[in-house]
Amino acid sequence: MILRKYIPKDADEIIKWIKDKRAFHQWSADRYPSFPISADDINCFYHKFGENMLIFTAIDAFDNAIGHFTLRYPNKNDTTVLRLGFVIIDEKLRGKGIGKQMVSCAVDYAFNKLKADELTLGVFENNLNAYKCYKSCGFVETGLTEQYICSGETWNCIEMHILNN
């Protein structure tokens, strides 16, 4: 697996990995107004963040996109804390350790390249596979954050973090 800078055509692949409304909400929380989204929706959304967000695509040895995530500074004036978000793996590759490998690469990048002291994330408690992936990479719970209403259900978001030792 290689991480590279996201390019706009990657959005064409990412939208294929979001098969239904539930998966869409688990991936994006309430960041997009409606499902389904288009590649242009993703690119416009990311464009708004500018330099405050670093956007990555994980590729395989054949230059195929296999995963995606973002790192952003929640506080523009504090470069010691980064937030991991929009983590997604090609649906065909889930359950094969690719997510753990990609999240581990994100942690390494945040701590060793960007010199962050802390990496945070939020994961819905009903997204057990993602939760287990983050735990296996060393993230620990810091508490529940806000609740979201998704498809008429109330979802709790678990806040997690990992510290740079």
N, C-alpha and C positions, 0 to 999 in steps of 0.2 A: 504494500500500500504506500502510495505517495500522496502527500498533501500538496495541493497547488492553489493558487489564488483563483477564486471563483471568477468565471466569465459568464456573461449574460446567456449564452446558449445552454449553460448547465441547467437553467430553469426548465428547459424543455424535458429533461430527464426527471428532475425533482418532482414535477407535477404528476408524472406517471406513477410515482411511488406512493401517492396519497390517494388511496382507493375509495375511501368513503368519508362521510361527514365526521364520524367518530375519530378516525385516524387524523383527519384534518385538524380537529380541535385539540387532540393530544399533541400534535406537532406545533401548532401555532397559537394555542390559547385563543385569545380574542383579538389578535393582531390584524386580522383581515376581516373585512365586513361580511363576506359570504363565501359559501362553497358552491361550486368548485371555483378554483382560482386559475388564472392563466399564467404563462411564463412572464408576460408583461407585468402582471400584478406583483410577482416576486421581484422583478428587476426595479420597478418603480418604488416598491417598499424599501429595498436595500439602498437605492439611490438617496433616499431622504436622510439616511444616517451618515453619509459622507465618511470622513476619516475616523469617526467614533466607533465604527464597526469594521472588523476584519472578517472577511467571508471566505470560506474554504470549501473546496471540493476534494474528496478522496477519490483517487483513481487507481485502477489496477495496472498491471504490467502492459496492457494493451491500450492504455489511455481511455478506458471506459470509466465513466463516472459511477462510483459504487456507494458514495456517501457524501454527506454535506453537514456543515455546522457553521456557526458564527461565534466570534468572540467580540464582546463590546465592553466599553468602559461605562459602567452605570453612572459614574460621576466623572465628568470631563476633566475635573481638576485633580483627580486621584488616579494615578496610573498603577497603583499597587493592587487594585481589585479589578478583576475581569469577570464577565458573566458569559457562560456557555449557553448557547441557545440554538434553536431551529435544527436540532440534531435529528438526522434521518438517514436511514440505510435503504438501499435498493431492496424492495420487498422480497425479491427472489433470494437474497443473500442473508436474510435475517435468521438468527439462531445458529450462526456458524462462527461466531467470535469476531466478526468484522466490526460490529459496534464497539466492542471492548477495545479492539485495536485502535479504532479511530478516536475514541474518547481519550485513550492513553496518549495518543499523539497530540491531541488538543491540550492535555494537561502539560505535557513536555514542552510544547510550543509556548504556552502561557508562562510557565515558570522559567524556562531556560533561554528563550529568545526575547520574550517581552519583560522578563524579570518581575513578574507579578508576585505578590505575597499570598494572594488568595484567589481562588476560582470558585464562583458560585453558580448555581442553577436552580431551576424550579422544575419539578416533575409531578404530574398528576398521580394521585395515589392509585388510580385505576389503570395506570400504565405500568403494570408490574414488571414486564420485561425490561423496560427502560430503567426503572428503579433498580433492579438487580444489576444491570450493566453498570450504572453509576457507582453502586456500592462496591462492586468488584474492582473498580478502578480507584477506590480509596475515598470516595465522597462519603460524608456522614451527614445525618439530618441535623438541621439547626432549628427546625420547627415548622409548623404550618403557616403558610402565608394566606393570601386572599382566597376566597372561594369564587368560583366561576359558575355561571349557569350555561350549560352546553346541552343543546337538544332537550331542554326541559328538565335536565338533571342538575343537581348541585355537585360540583367537583371540587375537592380539596387539593390544593397545590402544596407539595412538600418542598420546603426550602432545604437545599443541601450545599455543602462546601467542602473544599479540600485546601489545606494550607501547604505552602512551600516550606519544606523543612530544611 
